[in-house]
Amino acid sequence: MTKQERAARTRDTLIRSAAREFDQHGYALAKLSAISSGAGVSPGALHFHFENKAAVAAAVEGEASTALRRTARIVYRERSNALQNLADTSHALAQLLREDIVVRAGFRLSCSSGRRTDLNLRQEWQSCVQQRLAEAADEGLLAAGIGRRQDLASTIVAATIGLEALCRDNGEWLSPGTITGLWRTLLPMLTGADTLAGLEPAGSQAAPGRAHAPVG
């Protein structure tokens, strides 16, 4: 292994250890000593890669953002209709939040009201929802007289982000069954019976979680 490869591996290990620390204790109470200890490296090795706690947190957020965006692109490339794609994307992102500590910690850091960074993953999710609803309208999928798309997007974002917050105390809130139940409730409000018959609230077979394929 080259020196550069060892340095990259150490950095990745530190990011994962930091994610565990931030996930358990939040940004304010997280300790650099616990991060370095959890990674099995000295404090000096940590400071070689990261100047301070803010820099470590930014790295965790950046890794989370990359994973979330990559997953959304994978689902989008399946090119199902816009409403199915929106449901599939929510299932895939929920899977990441359940299973990937870096994504979970990075999402929470990004959405924390006490920190101001260039990343806002909650806003990115809202933009994704708005885009899919605009595509659904262009495809003629939305029910007649359904109301403003902005209100629909706000409702979907509030529901999905709310599940992420509830998951901090009980992981079942982001389980496949809970996400399926959410879409089983929402989809009949969004579209007519003909379109609804072809939609799968549990996610299509092409969605990463349903296909049991590695995400990203």
HUFENBEL-V561269 format. One record per residue. N is the residue number from 1. RES is the residue in one small letter. D_FIRST is the distance of its C-alpha to the first C-alpha in whole Angstrom. Layout:
n res d_first
N RES D_FIRST
N RES D_FIRST
//
This chain:
n res d_first
1 m 0
2 t 4
3 k 7
4 q 8
5 e 6
6 r 7
7 a 10
8 a 11
9 r 10
10 t 12
11 r 15
12 d 15
13 t 16
14 l 18
15 i 20
16 r 21
17 s 22
18 a 24
19 a 25
20 r 27
21 e 28
22 f 30
23 d 31
24 q 33
25 h 34
26 g 34
27 y 33
28 a 36
29 l 35
30 a 32
31 k 30
32 l 27
33 s 27
34 a 27
35 i 24
36 s 22
37 s 23
38 g 22
39 a 19
40 g 18
41 v 18
42 s 20
43 p 23
44 g 21
45 a 18
46 l 20
47 h 22
48 f 19
49 h 19
50 f 22
51 e 25
52 n 27
53 k 28
54 a 30
55 a 26
56 v 24
57 a 27
58 a 27
59 a 23
60 v 24
61 e 27
62 g 25
63 e 23
64 a 26
65 s 28
66 t 25
67 a 26
68 l 29
69 r 30
70 r 28
71 t 30
72 a 33
73 r 32
74 i 31
75 v 35
76 y 37
77 r 36
78 e 37
79 r 41
80 s 43
81 n 46
82 a 45
83 l 46
84 q 44
85 n 41
86 l 42
87 a 42
88 d 39
89 t 37
90 s 38
91 h 37
92 a 34
93 l 33
94 a 35
95 q 33
96 l 30
97 l 32
98 r 32
99 e 29
100 d 26
101 i 26
102 v 25
103 v 27
104 r 30
105 a 29
106 g 29
107 f 32
108 r 34
109 l 33
110 s 34
111 c 37
112 s 38
113 s 41
114 g 40
115 r 37
116 r 38
117 t 35
118 d 34
119 l 33
120 n 36
121 l 35
122 r 38
123 q 40
124 e 37
125 w 38
126 q 42
127 s 41
128 c 40
129 v 43
130 q 45
131 q 44
132 r 44
133 l 48
134 a 49
135 e 47
136 a 49
137 a 52
138 d 52
139 e 52
140 g 55
141 l 53
142 l 54
143 a 58
144 a 61
145 g 62
146 i 59
147 g 59
148 r 56
149 r 53
150 q 52
151 d 53
152 l 51
153 a 48
154 s 49
155 t 50
156 i 47
157 v 44
158 a 46
159 a 46
160 t 42
161 i 41
162 g 44
163 l 42
164 e 39
165 a 41
166 l 42
167 c 39
168 r 38
169 d 41
170 n 41
171 g 38
172 e 41
173 w 42
174 l 39
175 s 39
176 p 40
177 g 43
178 t 44
179 i 43
180 t 45
181 g 48
182 l 47
183 w 47
184 r 50
185 t 52
186 l 51
187 l 51
188 p 55
189 m 56
190 l 54
191 t 55
192 g 58
193 a 58
194 d 58
195 t 54
196 l 54
197 a 54
198 g 51
199 l 49
200 e 46
201 p 46
202 a 43
203 g 41
204 s 41
205 q 39
206 a 37
207 a 36
208 p 32
209 g 34
210 r 36
211 a 34
212 h 32
213 a 29
214 p 26
215 v 27
216 g 25
//
